[in-house]
């Protein structure tokens, strides 16, 4: 989380082409959870998104991360690729 805490921006839909809609003012972890207090920017779009959270239509966020170490998962019988298991990542 150190890298993210240096620039804790909230992006809409992982879209780096548009300005941030806010920031994570405070972040902490609980078992199997990453939590944050969000502050939304004073733009019309950001306030529209904030309204969705306040009214319960929007619940969570999607966290982007950079994989540092991972291993491939393969079917034991066929060798077919099943996906990746992330061993270490950076927010």
N, C-alpha and C positions, 0 to 999 in steps of 0.2 A: 504493500500500500504506500510505501514511501514515495515512489515516483508519482502516483496519483495525487498524493497530498500536496505536492509542489504546485500542482495546477488542477484543482478538483472541479473541473467544469462538468456540467450536465449538457449532453448533446441530445437532440431529438433524433431518435432512430439511428444512432451511430453516424449521423451525417456531419462530417467534418467540413463540408463545403459551406455550411451556414453558421452564423454566430451561435454561441452557447445560449441555452435558455435559462441557465442558472448555475449554481454551484453547490457542492456538498459542504455545508458550513461546519459540520461535525460528523466524524465517522467513527464507528466502533464495531467490534465483532462480538458475536455470541456463538455458541456451538452451532455450526452449519449455517450461519447467517452473517451477512455483511449488512450493516444498517447505517443510515445517514439521515441527518436533518438537512432538508433541501431548502435553499433560498432561490426563488425564481427572479429572473431579470424583470425590470419594469417595462418590458415590451408587450405589445398587444398579444402576440402569439404566445409568449412565455406565460402571460397571465391567463390565457385561455387554457393552457396545459395545467397550470396551477389549480384552476377551477375544477378541472376533471379529477384531480387528486382530492381536493377538499370535498367534493360531492360524492366520492366513492366510485366514480366510473373508471378511474385509472388507479391501479393498486401498487404495482411494483415497477422495477426498472431492470434493464438488461445491462450487465456489466461487460465492457469490452476488456480484453486482456491480451497480453503478448506471451505466447508459449515459450518457455525457456528450455524445458526438458519434457519429452513425451515418448511414449512407445506405441507402436502399432498393435492393434488387436486383430487377430485373425482366427477364423474358424479352424478348430483343431483337425477336422476331417478334410475339408476342402481347401483350406488355406485362403479362403476368400477374405478380403479386407472388410472388417467390421467397424472400424473407426479408430480413434486415438484415445489413449488414456494419458491425461495430463499429469505429470509428476511435479512440475514446478512452473509457475507462471507469475507474471507481473501485471498489476492493474495499470 
